[in-house]
Amino acid sequence: MIFLKDGPSGQVNNSQFTNGHKMAEAGAGAGSALEDQVAVLGPMPQWDLSDLYEGPQSEKLKSDLETAKEQAIAFQQDYQGKIVEIASADDGGAKLAVAVQKYEALNDVLGRVASYGQLLYSSDNENPVHAKLHGDLTEQITAISSNLLFFGLEINRLDDAVIDKCLEDEGFGHYRPWVEDLLVERPYQLSDDLEKLFHDKSVVGRGAWSRLFNETMTALRFEVDGETLGLEPTLNLLQSPVAEKRRVAALAIEKVLSGERRLFAQITNTLAKDKEIADRWRKFEDVADSRHLSNRVEREVVDALVSSVRSKYDRISHRYYALKAKWLGVDALDYWDRNAPLPNDSQREIPWAEAQETVLSAYQGFSPKMKEIAAQFFERSWIDAPLRPGKAQGAFSHPTVPSAHPYVLINYQGKARDVQTLAHELGHGVHQVLAGKQGALMAPTPLTLAETASVFGEMLTFQAQLKKAGNDKERHSLLAAKVEDMINTVVRQIAFYCFERKVHEARRDGELTTEQLNKFWLDVQGESLGPAIKLTEGYGCFWSYVPHFIHAPFYVYAYAFGDCLVNSLYAVYAEAESGFQDKYFDMLSAGGTKHHKELLAPFGLDASDPAFWDKGLAVIEGMIDELEALDVDFA
């Protein structure tokens, strides 16, 4: 996933980050767990955050905050209440250009500080020093940035004719995409005082509840066969080749999540109500409209995607899981066997060095430029790979700010899916590096297109592996793993989206009980997974560990958007004689300066065409066709 500014904050070991963090070597003070990982998987990189700041006590960090505070106050004094007058002058465009440049520079500094706090916290949120620093920095940045809120609000109050005239200036015209994005927000803009109130209260509202979720989730412990594990390694056991381990792990998750059901229900209810209040004040009609707006995608496009995926449940997920049940010799799969390895799957743990070579080789096959950018993440400690207590679950790529570089976090455990995760996050990283040239205001990409580069990176890696398959069994194993990943990316994420819709729509009528939340979850999972997956009442609580629901409501459809888009995009690449790579890099380099329709036009693709989604889904169906046709003996 791409790491949002308001998204999943995670967790770092103080000794690893205070003096910079290099390769994790056995005996380097990382503890026996890390030593065990190194012994099996080889040395793995950990972040070196010194490119942002030398450490939590960095004088540069303190001075940047103080300077940003002074400059924000000066900016407010110079411009607040004066934008109409400035813009109406003969040289209004040139003067606004200077103002935007100052505003962008401030955003870069504040983004650097915020990124450091988030990344430090992401590496170990059990460390009280990191948790306090993250909280303190968040509060200070919120206070400083409140002085800047007026700027976009006042630009949005300018007459269209005045804005058009100012945009004729070359300097201000450079920021046209940013200005146009502001104008899209105009109908939902509140008064300056209300906007400031929403902004100032965020640190003790949504931000505080998100932090509570993060720290609670990281602190959870699961007893599995006499071992005490965190969530990440426990979830990993659901991919164990041993059926009993999968069952025991699932029951342990059920027990712990059920024990915290009141807290998670309270967090969910509070955040859903918080969103309902904001949507009501801003006059958003649909519960997901604010996400569509931030993604710069039309509601009709998302509705078409959701409708297409749901209409194909029976031909994709239902059909595949029925096949998998047959391969495993059962009538139906227990829910904890959904991601179970097939009998012909290799159980070899993949060393880190091999995973690195696999991904970089696939990227090289597409373009040496792509490999060159991705290689920096390994060479310069822009990746944090080892699993350890307190570290954020899952994976992300944090873009930080254009004046620095992205950082990737994964929890590498040597599984084949971990290699795909590495390819995914590096795809984000390459995208973020290329988009960085657009500057702090225009580099960020809407989530729908932000997931394109990541999923394309996965597809390149998968296709490279598929070409190396030596026989039908290897090909079957690779295809099955890819189909499962695509189902998780498309079908599962659309089911997540449907779950969120149920939650937010029902919350408008009052608080939701855990029983209601569990039922919503079981309903959408049953619909999407089909009769070949047996769902138990205990599985009903599994909604509570999904961080996207907490940090970025309705984020999840971006995965399905990206996967279906990439299926079509890869088909264009496979048929292109030349020139595709240049178009692809142009698309990524555009950052947030172009709409999805404009970005996809050079490839002959149009996401607003309902038939577009059926084409992407047909790729998954074709892979299932091939799996069904392969005559593989599982005996």
C-alpha positions in Angstrom: 0.0 0.0 0.0 1.0 3.6 -0.3 1.5 5.3 3.0 -0.9 8.3 3.5 -0.1 11.3 5.6 -3.2 10.5 7.6 -2.8 6.8 7.1 -1.4 3.9 9.0 1.2 5.0 11.5 3.4 2.2 12.4 6.5 1.6 14.6 11.6 1.4 15.4 14.0 0.2 17.9 15.8 3.3 19.4 19.3 1.9 18.9 18.5 1.2 15.3 17.4 4.7 14.5 19.2 7.1 16.7 22.6 6.5 15.0 21.3 5.4 11.6 20.3 1.9 10.7 22.1 -0.4 8.3 22.0 -4.1 7.6 20.6 -6.3 10.3 23.5 -8.6 11.3 23.4 -11.4 13.9 24.8 -10.1 17.1 24.2 -6.5 16.3 22.0 -5.9 19.3 18.8 -6.7 17.4 17.9 -9.6 19.6 17.6 -13.4 19.2 14.5 -13.2 17.0 16.3 -11.0 14.4 19.3 -13.3 14.6 17.1 -16.3 13.9 15.7 -14.5 10.8 19.2 -13.6 9.6 20.3 -17.2 10.0 17.5 -18.5 7.8 16.9 -15.6 5.4 20.2 -13.8 5.4 21.0 -10.2 6.2 18.1 -7.8 5.6 18.1 -4.0 5.3 16.7 -1.7 7.9 16.0 2.0 7.5 18.6 4.7 7.7 16.5 7.7 8.6 19.4 10.1 8.8 18.5 11.4 5.3 15.6 13.0 7.1 17.2 13.7 10.6 20.0 12.2 12.6 17.9 11.2 15.5 15.0 12.2 17.8 17.2 14.8 19.5 18.5 16.3 16.2 19.2 20.0 16.4 18.2 20.2 12.7 14.8 18.7 13.6 14.2 21.3 16.3 15.4 24.2 14.1 13.2 23.1 11.2 10.2 23.1 13.4 11.0 26.5 14.9 11.8 28.0 11.5 8.6 26.6 10.0 6.6 28.1 12.9 8.1 31.5 12.3 7.7 31.3 8.5 4.1 30.1 8.8 3.2 33.1 11.1 5.0 35.5 8.7 3.1 33.9 5.7 -0.2 34.4 7.5 0.6 38.0 8.3 1.7 38.7 4.7 -1.2 37.1 2.9 -4.3 36.3 5.0 -7.2 38.5 3.9 -5.2 39.9 1.0 -5.5 37.2 -1.7 -8.4 38.9 -3.5 -6.5 42.2 -3.6 -3.2 40.5 -4.7 -4.9 38.4 -7.4 -6.8 41.4 -8.8 -3.6 43.4 -9.4 -2.1 43.7 -12.9 0.8 41.4 -11.8 -1.5 39.3 -9.6 -0.3 36.0 -11.2 3.3 36.7 -10.6 2.6 37.7 -6.9 0.5 34.6 -6.4 3.3 32.5 -7.9 5.7 33.8 -5.2 3.2 33.1 -2.5 2.6 29.5 -3.7 6.4 28.9 -3.8 6.7 29.9 -0.2 3.7 27.8 0.7 5.1 24.8 -1.1 8.5 25.2 0.6 6.8 25.2 4.0 4.8 22.1 3.1 8.0 20.3 2.2 9.6 21.1 5.6 6.5 20.2 7.5 6.2 17.0 5.5 9.8 16.1 6.2 9.2 16.5 10.0 5.9 14.6 9.9 7.5 11.8 7.8 10.3 11.3 10.3 7.9 11.1 13.2 5.7 8.6 11.4 8.5 6.4 10.2 10.2 6.3 13.6 6.9 5.4 15.2 6.2 2.8 12.5 9.4 0.9 13.3 8.5 0.4 16.9 5.3 2.0 18.4 6.0 0.1 21.6 8.9 2.4 22.3 7.6 5.3 24.5 10.2 7.7 23.2 9.0 7.2 19.6 5.4 7.3 20.5 5.8 10.6 22.5 7.9 12.2 19.7 5.3 11.2 17.1 2.5 12.6 19.2 4.4 15.8 20.0 5.4 16.4 16.3 1.8 15.7 15.2 0.5 18.3 17.6 3.1 20.9 16.6 2.6 20.4 12.9 -1.1 20.7 13.3 -0.7 24.0 15.1 1.8 25.3 12.6 -0.2 24.3 9.5 -3.4 25.9 11.0 -1.7 29.2 10.1 -1.7 28.2 6.5 -5.2 26.9 6.1 -6.5 30.3 4.9 -4.4 30.2 1.7 -6.3 27.5 -0.3 -9.6 28.7 1.1 -9.0 32.3 -0.1 -7.8 31.2 -3.6 -11.0 29.2 -3.8 -13.1 32.3 -3.2 -11.6 34.1 -6.2 -13.8 34.6 -9.3 -13.1 32.2 -12.1 -12.2 35.0 -14.4 -9.5 36.3 -11.9 -8.0 32.9 -11.5 -7.9 32.3 -15.3 -6.1 35.7 -15.7 -3.6 34.8 -13.0 -2.9 31.4 -14.5 -1.7 33.1 -17.7 1.4 34.0 -15.7 4.1 31.4 -16.3 5.1 31.1 -12.6 1.5 30.7 -11.3 0.5 28.7 -14.4 3.0 26.1 -13.4 0.7 25.3 -10.4 -2.4 25.0 -12.6 -3.0 21.3 -11.6 -2.8 22.2 -7.9 -5.2 25.2 -8.4 -7.6 23.0 -10.4 -7.6 20.5 -7.5 -8.4 23.2 -5.1 -11.3 24.3 -7.2 -12.8 20.8 -7.2 -12.9 21.1 -3.4 -14.8 24.5 -3.6 -18.4 23.1 -3.2 -17.5 21.4 0.0 -15.5 24.2 1.6 -16.6 25.6 4.9 -15.9 29.0 6.5 -12.4 29.7 7.6 -13.3 29.3 11.3 -14.9 26.0 10.8 -12.1 24.7 8.6 -9.6 25.7 11.3 -11.7 24.0 14.0 -11.9 20.7 12.0 -8.1 20.9 11.5 -7.2 21.8 15.1 -9.4 19.1 16.6 -8.1 16.3 14.3 -5.2 15.6 16.6 -7.6 14.7 19.4 -10.2 13.3 17.2 -9.5 11.0 14.3 -5.8 11.1 14.9 -6.1 10.0 18.5 -8.5 7.2 17.7 -6.2 6.0 14.9 -3.2 6.0 17.3 -5.2 4.0 19.9 -6.0 1.4 17.2 -2.3 1.2 16.1 -0.9 0.8 19.6 -3.6 -1.7 20.7 -3.1 -3.8 17.6 0.6 -3.9 18.0 0.3 -4.9 21.7 -2.0 -7.8 20.9 -0.5 -11.3 21.6 -1.7 -14.6 20.4 -1.0 -18.0 22.0 -0.3 -20.6 19.3 1.0 -24.0 20.3 2.8 -22.7 23.4 4.3 -19.7 21.5 3.3 -16.0 22.1 3.1 -14.2 18.8 2.2 -10.8 17.5 -0.5 -10.3 14.8 1.8 -10.4 11.8 3.4 -13.9 12.5 0.0 -15.3 13.6 -1.6 -14.2 10.3 1.4 -15.7 8.5 0.5 -19.1 10.0 -2.7 -19.1 7.9 -0.4 -19.9 5.0 1.3 -22.8 6.9 1.4 -26.1 5.0 0.2 -27.8 8.2 -3.6 -27.7 8.4 -3.7 -27.9 12.2 -1.4 -24.9 12.5 -3.7 -22.9 10.3 -6.7 -23.9 12.4 -5.0 -23.1 15.8 -3.8 -19.8 14.5 -7.3 -18.8 13.3 -8.9 -19.8 16.6 -6.2 -17.8 18.5 -7.1 -14.7 16.3 -10.8 -15.2 17.0 -10.2 -15.4 20.7 -8.1 -12.3 21.0 -10.1 -10.1 18.6 -13.3 -11.2 20.3 -11.8 -10.3 23.6 -11.2 -6.7 22.4 -14.6 -6.4 20.5 -15.9 -3.6 22.6 -12.9 -1.4 22.1 -12.8 -2.1 18.3 -16.5 -1.4 18.0 -16.1 1.8 19.9 -13.2 3.0 17.7 -15.2 2.1 14.6 -18.4 3.7 15.8 -16.6 6.9 16.8 -14.7 7.3 13.5 -17.7 6.5 11.4 -19.7 9.1 13.3 -16.8 11.6 13.0 -16.9 11.0 9.2 -20.7 11.4 9.1 -20.4 14.8 10.9 -17.8 16.0 8.5 -19.7 14.7 5.4 -22.9 16.4 6.7 -21.3 19.7 7.2 -19.6 19.6 3.8 -22.8 18.4 2.1 -21.4 15.1 0.6 -24.3 13.0 -0.5 -22.9 9.5 -0.5 -20.8 8.0 2.3 -17.9 7.4 -0.1 -18.1 10.7 -2.0 -15.3 12.4 0.0 -12.9 9.5 -1.0 -13.9 9.7 -4.6 -13.2 13.4 -4.5 -9.7 13.0 -3.0 -9.0 10.3 -5.6 -10.2 12.6 -8.4 -12.4 9.8 -9.7 -16.1 10.0 -10.5 -18.6 8.0 -8.4 -20.0 6.4 -11.6 -16.6 5.0 -12.4 -16.2 3.4 -9.0 -19.8 2.1 -9.1 -19.1 0.5 -12.5 -16.0 -1.2 -11.1 -17.9 -2.5 -8.0 -20.8 -3.7 -10.1 -18.4 -5.5 -12.6 -16.5 -7.3 -9.8 -19.6 -8.3 -7.9 -21.2 -9.7 -11.1 -18.1 -11.9 -11.6 -17.9 -13.3 -8.1 -19.3 -16.7 -9.3 -16.9 -16.9 -12.3 -13.8 -15.9 -10.3 -13.7 -16.4 -6.6 -16.5 -19.0 -6.3 -15.1 -21.0 -9.1 -11.5 -20.8 -8.0 -12.2 -21.8 -4.4 -14.3 -24.8 -5.6 -11.3 -25.9 -7.7 -9.0 -25.4 -4.7 -11.3 -27.5 -2.4 -11.1 -30.2 -5.0 -7.3 -30.0 -5.2 -7.1 -30.3 -1.4 -9.5 -33.2 -1.4 -12.4 -31.6 0.5 -16.0 -30.6 -0.4 -15.5 -27.1 1.1 -12.6 -25.1 2.6 -12.6 -23.9 6.2 -12.0 -20.2 6.1 -8.5 -20.6 7.6 -7.6 -22.7 4.6 -8.5 -20.0 2.0 -4.8 -19.1 1.6 -3.4 -22.6 2.4 -0.6 -23.7 0.1 -1.4 -26.3 -2.5 0.2 -29.8 -2.3 2.6 -29.0 -5.1 3.7 -25.6 -3.7 7.3 -25.3 -2.7 7.7 -24.7 1.1 11.3 -23.4 0.6 11.9 -20.2 2.5 13.2 -17.7 0.0 16.4 -15.9 1.2 16.3 -12.1 1.1 19.1 -11.9 -1.4 17.1 -14.1 -3.8 13.9 -12.0 -3.4 16.0 -8.9 -4.1 17.5 -10.4 -7.3 14.1 -11.8 -8.4 12.4 -8.3 -8.3 15.3 -6.3 -9.7 15.8 -8.8 -12.5 12.1 -8.5 -13.4 12.4 -4.7 -13.3 15.5 -4.8 -15.5 13.6 -6.9 -18.0 11.1 -4.1 -18.3 13.6 -1.2 -18.3 17.1 -0.6 -16.9 15.8 2.7 -15.7 13.3 1.0 -13.5 15.9 -1.3 -12.0 18.3 1.6 -11.4 15.7 3.4 -9.3 14.6 0.4 -7.4 18.2 -0.7 -6.6 18.7 2.5 -4.6 16.2 1.2 -2.0 18.5 -1.7 -1.3 21.8 0.1 -1.6 20.8 3.1 0.6 18.8 1.5 3.3 15.5 2.8 2.1 13.9 -0.5 3.1 13.0 -1.9 6.5 12.5 -5.7 6.0 12.9 -7.8 9.2 10.0 -8.8 11.3 10.3 -7.6 14.9 8.1 -6.7 17.9 6.5 -3.3 17.8 6.9 -2.9 14.1 3.9 -1.9 12.0 2.0 -4.7 10.4 1.7 -5.2 6.7 3.7 -3.2 4.2 3.8 0.4 2.8 5.8 2.8 0.8 6.0 6.3 2.4 6.8 9.0 -0.1 8.0 11.4 2.6 8.8 14.7 0.6 10.3 15.4 -2.8 13.4 16.9 -1.2 14.1 13.5 0.3 13.0 10.0 -1.0 10.5 7.3 -0.2 10.9 4.6 2.5 9.5 1.1 2.1 8.4 -1.1 5.1 7.7 -4.8 4.7 7.7 -7.7 7.1 9.7 -10.3 5.2 9.2 -13.9 6.2 10.6 -15.7 3.2 7.2 -16.6 1.6 6.5 -16.5 -2.1 3.9 -13.9 -1.4 6.5 -11.8 0.4 8.4 -11.5 -2.8 5.3 -10.2 -4.5 4.8 -7.7 -1.7 8.4 -6.5 -2.2 7.7 -6.0 -5.9 4.5 -4.2 -5.0 6.0 -1.7 -2.6 9.0 -1.1 -4.8 6.5 -0.2 -7.6 5.2 2.5 -5.3 8.7 3.6 -4.5 9.7 3.9 -8.2 6.5 5.9 -8.8 7.1 8.2 -5.9 10.7 8.9 -7.0 9.6 9.7 -10.5 6.7 11.9 -9.3 8.9 13.8 -6.9 10.0 16.3 -9.6 6.5 17.7 -9.5 7.2 19.2 -6.0 5.5 19.0 -2.7 2.1 20.2 -3.9 1.7 18.2 -7.1 3.7 15.0 -6.5 1.0 13.2 -4.5 -1.0 10.8 -6.8 -4.7 9.9 -6.2 -5.0 6.4 -4.7 -6.6 4.9 -7.8 -3.5 5.6 -9.9 -1.1 5.3 -7.0 -1.8 1.6 -7.0 -1.1 1.2 -10.7 2.7 1.2 -10.4 2.7 -1.2 -7.5 0.4 -3.8 -9.1 2.4 -3.4 -12.4 5.6 -4.2 -10.5 3.9 -7.3 -9.1 2.8 -8.3 -12.6 6.3 -7.9 -14.1 7.7 -10.1 -11.3 5.1 -12.7 -11.8 5.5 -12.9 -15.5 9.3 -13.2 -15.2 8.8 -16.1 -12.7 6.2 -17.7 -15.0 8.7 -17.7 -17.9 11.1 -19.7 -15.8 8.6 -22.4 -14.8 10.2 -25.8 -15.8 7.0 -27.9 -15.9 3.2 -27.9 -15.5 3.4 -28.3 -11.7 5.6 -25.2 -11.3 3.4 -23.3 -13.8 0.2 -24.4 -11.9 1.7 -23.3 -8.6 2.7 -19.9 -9.9 -0.7 -19.4 -11.6 -2.6 -20.4 -8.6 -0.6 -18.1 -6.3 -1.2 -15.2 -8.7 -4.9 -15.9 -9.0 -5.2 -15.9 -5.2 -3.3 -12.6 -5.0 -5.6 -11.1 -7.6 -8.7 -12.4 -5.8 -7.3 -10.8 -2.6 -6.6 -7.6 -4.5 -9.8 -7.4 -6.5 -12.6 -9.5 -5.0 -11.6 -9.2 -1.4 -11.1 -5.4 -1.5 -14.4 -4.8 -3.2 -16.0 -6.9 -0.4 -14.2 -4.7 2.0 -15.6 -1.7 0.3 -19.1 -3.1 0.5 -18.6 -3.8 4.2 -17.6 -0.2 4.8 -20.6 1.0 2.9 -22.8 -1.1 5.2 -21.1 0.2 8.3 -21.2 3.9 7.4 -24.7 3.8 6.0 -26.0 2.0 9.1 -24.1 4.3 11.5 -26.1 7.2 10.3 -29.1 5.6 12.1 -27.2 5.1 15.4 -24.4 3.1 17.1 -23.6 -0.3 15.8 -23.2 -3.3 18.1 -20.4 -5.8 17.6 -23.1 -8.3 16.5 -24.2 -6.0 13.7 -20.6 -5.4 12.6 -19.9 -9.1 12.6 -23.0 -9.8 10.6 -22.1 -7.2 8.0 -18.7 -8.8 7.7 -20.0 -12.4 7.3 -22.6 -11.2 4.8 -20.1 -9.6 2.4 -17.5 -12.4 2.9 -20.1 -15.1 2.2 -21.3 -13.3 -1.0 -17.7 -12.7 -2.3 -16.1 -16.0 -1.3 -18.9 -18.3 -2.2 -20.2 -21.7 -1.0 -16.7 -23.4 -1.3 -15.5 -21.4 1.8 -17.1 -22.4 5.2 -17.5 -19.3 7.4 -18.0 -19.7 11.2 -19.5 -17.3 13.6 -16.1 -16.7 15.1 -14.8 -15.4 11.8 -17.2 -12.5 12.2 -14.7 -10.5 14.2 -12.0 -10.4 11.6 -13.1 -7.0 10.3 -11.5 -5.5 13.4 -7.9 -5.9 12.4 -8.1 -4.2 9.0 -6.2 -0.9 9.4 -7.6 0.7 6.2 -11.1 0.9 7.8 -9.6 3.1 10.5 -7.0 5.2 8.8 -8.5 5.8 5.3 -12.2 5.0 4.9 -13.0 3.5 1.4 -9.3 3.4 0.5 -9.7 -0.3 -0.4 -11.3 0.0 -3.8 -8.1 1.6 -5.1 -6.5 -1.9 -5.0 -9.2 -3.3 -7.3 -9.0 -0.3 -9.5 -5.2 -0.7 -9.8 -5.3 -4.4 -10.5 -8.0 -4.3 -13.2 -6.2 -1.3 -14.8 -2.9 -3.1 -14.8 -4.4 -6.2 -16.4 -5.4 -4.0 -19.3 -2.2 -2.0 -19.2 0.0 -5.1 -19.3 -1.9 -6.4 -22.3 -1.0 -3.2 -24.1 2.6 -3.7 -23.1 2.7 -7.3 -24.2 1.5 -6.3 -27.7 3.5 -3.0 -28.0 6.5 -3.1 -30.3 8.2 -0.1 -28.8 7.6 3.1 -26.9 5.5 1.7 -24.0 8.2 2.2 -21.4 8.5 5.9 -22.2 4.8 6.4 -22.0 4.7 4.4 -18.7 7.4 6.6 -17.1 5.7 9.7 -18.4 2.5 8.5 -16.6 4.3 7.9 -13.3 6.3 11.2 -13.6 3.1 13.1 -13.9 2.3 12.6 -10.2 -1.0 14.3 -9.4 -0.9 16.8 -12.3 -3.2 14.8 -14.6 -6.6 13.1 -14.3 -6.9 9.3 -14.9 -8.6 9.8 -18.2 -5.7 12.0 -19.5 -3.0 9.6 -18.2 -4.5 6.5 -19.7 -5.3 8.0 -23.1 -1.8 7.4 -24.6 -2.4 3.6 -24.0 -5.8 3.6 -25.6 -7.5 2.9 -22.2 -10.5 4.6 -20.6 -11.6 3.7 -17.0 -14.9 5.5 -17.5 -16.0 2.9 -20.0 -17.9 0.2 -18.1 -16.5 -2.5 -20.5 -13.0 -1.5 -19.4 -13.4 -3.4 -16.1 -14.8 -6.5 -17.7 -11.6 -6.7 -19.8 -9.4 -6.5 -16.7 -11.5 -9.2 -14.9 -11.3 -11.4 -18.0 -7.6 -11.7 -17.4 -8.2 -13.4 -14.0 -10.8 -15.7 -15.6 -8.3 -16.7 -18.3 -5.8 -17.7 -15.7 -8.4 -19.8 -13.9 -9.3 -21.4 -17.3 -5.6 -22.4 -17.7 -5.5 -23.8 -14.2 -8.5 -25.9 -14.9 -7.0 -27.2 -18.1 -3.6 -28.1 -16.6 -3.5 -31.8 -15.8 -1.6 -31.8 -12.5 -1.5 -34.8 -10.2 -1.7 -33.8 -6.5 -1.4 -37.3 -5.2 
